Amino acid sequence: MSIAAPLVEPRITDLRVTEAEITAYLVDGRTVSVPLAWSWRLSEASPEQRSCWEILGDGAYIHWPDVDEDISIEGMLYGGPAPRPLAA
């Protein structure tokens, strides 16, 4: 006998960004955290810039307009650090 739980797509309802980590709170009650260093743009941003974010895509990702950064919940769950662009 097997029991199958319904698959629930992860969706962000709230976010917290500190000097050390990015923490997403999901609709199903989970909390997901990644190191702030995973986003070099946010690591270099001011606290004010990091605090200005918006949830987009029905909770699929977060956008920081002041630093032009986007992080998806799938990236937080399954991804890794964002690579820095190569110097020209």
SULMO-V209472 format. One record per residue. PHI is phi in degrees with one decimal (999 if undefined). OMEGA is omega as a letter, one per 30 degrees, with the letter a starting at -180 (none if undefined). D_LAST is the distance of its C-alpha to the last C-alpha in whole Angstrom. Layout:
phi = {PHI PHI}
omega = {OMEGA OMEGA}
d_last = {D_LAST D_LAST}
//
This chain:
phi = {999 -124.7 -118.4 -107.5 -87.6 -65.0 -79.0 -113.9 -67.9 -68.5 -136.5 -85.3 -110.6 -155.7 -146.1 -137.0 -123.2 -114.4 -67.5 -115.9 -152.3 -111.8 -120.7 -106.8 -105.2 -100.3 -61.5 -88.9 96.9 -74.0 -125.4 -123.2 -125.3 -133.8 -62.7 -58.5 -62.8 -63.2 -116.1 -64.5 -65.2 -71.5 -61.5 -90.4 -78.7 -75.7 -56.3 -65.4 -65.7 -67.9 -84.1 -99.5 -137.2 -142.1 -86.9 -127.8 61.1 56.5 91.7 -77.7 -154.1 -115.6 -122.8 -109.9 -64.5 -68.3 -122.6 52.4 -120.6 -131.4 -133.1 -93.4 -67.7 -64.3 -64.0 -67.3 -77.1 -121.9 -93.3 -150.0 -59.2 -76.1 -73.7 -74.5 -67.3 -71.6 -67.3 -77.5}
omega = {l l l l l l l l a l a l a a l l l l a a l a l l a a a l l l a l l l l a l l a l l l a a l l l l l a l a l l a l l l a a l l l a a a l a l l l l l l l a a a l a l l l l l l a none}
d_last = {59 55 54 51 49 48 44 42 39 37 37 36 38 37 34 34 31 31 29 29 29 29 33 34 38 39 42 43 44 41 38 35 32 29 27 25 22 22 20 17 18 21 21 19 22 25 28 29 26 27 30 29 29 31 32 32 33 36 35 32 29 28 26 25 24 23 20 20 21 23 25 27 31 30 27 29 31 30 26 24 21 18 15 12 9 6 4 0}
//
